[in-house]
Amino acid sequence: MTYTFSNFQRITVDPEVCFGKPCIKGTRMPVASVLAYLSGGMTMDELLKEFDWLSREDVLEAIAFAAGAVDYRIIPLKKAS
């Protein structure tokens, strides 16, 4: 069974696809992978060229989804020494 998000039409979760991680709809591309490529230095244009089945809107929605997910989480901090 595939689950969707009301605010993110391009992101789905299916327990049988990518271990239930949020993915770009209709693909096996996890949101986390999109973010990893971008944070690793790949540009949006390079990402879209490498994965030509993704759209700019898919990538932007993955970023927005991740931002929303982090916004509602408590991340434990350790005091810097």
TATA-V233722 format. One line per field, one symbol per residue. phi: phi as a letter, one per 20 degrees, with the letter a starting at -180 (. if undefined). psi: psi as a letter, one per 20 degrees, with the letter a starting at -180 (. if undefined). burial: I if it has 9 or more other C-alpha atoms within 8 Angstrom, else O. A space follows every 50 residues. Layout:
phi = ???
psi = ???
burial = ???
This chain:
phi = .ddcdfecfedcccgecllnffcfgmcddfgffgfffffeofegffffff dfeedgfffffffffffffffddedfdcffe
psi = ppqrphiniiprpoijplkjqprppjrkoqghgghggghiiprgggghgg miiqrhhgghhgghggghghhjqpopqppq.
burial = OOOIOOOIIOIIIIIOIIOIIIIIOOOOOIIOOIIOIIOOOIOIOOIIOO OOOOOOOIIOIIIOIIOOOOOOOOOOOOOOO
